[in-house]
Structure formats: C-alpha cells, structure tokens
Amino acid sequence: MDTTELFGYLAMTFLVVSFLPTQVRKVRMINLIACALFIVYGVLLGFKWPLIISNAVVCLIQIYHLFFVKKRA
C-alpha cells in the first residue's frame, strides 16, 4: 500500500467513524479530520480539484461551527 492509498483509507475511516458519536461536537471534530485527510488525498492523487474543493468547504464549515458559533444554552 502506498502513501496515497493510505491517506484515502484513513480519510474514509474517519468519515465513517465521524457519524458514530452522538455528541455533535465530536462528530464535527472527527469529520474535520476526515475532510483534511481527503484534501491531502486529493493533492496526492494529482490535485483532484473536486475532491479538494468540496472537502475544503466542509472543513471551513466545521471550523466555523466548532470555534465561532456560540453554544446554545
């Protein structure tokens, strides 16, 4: 297994695992990691822009919700 394929499998694993927790913050954090890994995977595949752009947007959304949205009481 080469490095590129490893990043693909790691990204896939984190994406699937991100939907297991019931706490939204944990889901977002794990999904953020998965999306970051998918960005690296897209770069390693030779700059596959649809993969990179879509996951970058999801990363930004997760960062926004994790760090900038106030918790509801």
Residue pairs with C-beta under 8 A, 6 or more apart in sequence:
1 9
3 44
4 41
4 44
4 45
7 37
7 40
7 41
7 44
8 41
10 37
11 34
11 35
11 37
11 38
11 40
11 41
12 34
13 34
14 30
14 31
14 33
14 34
14 37
15 31
15 34
15 35
15 38
17 30
17 34
18 27
18 30
18 31
18 33
18 34
19 27
21 27
21 30
25 66
28 62
28 65
28 66
29 62
29 66
31 58
31 62
32 59
32 62
32 63
32 66
35 55
35 56
35 58
35 59
35 62
36 55
36 59
38 51
38 55
39 51
39 52
39 55
39 56
39 59
41 51
42 48
42 49
42 51
42 52
42 55
43 52
45 51
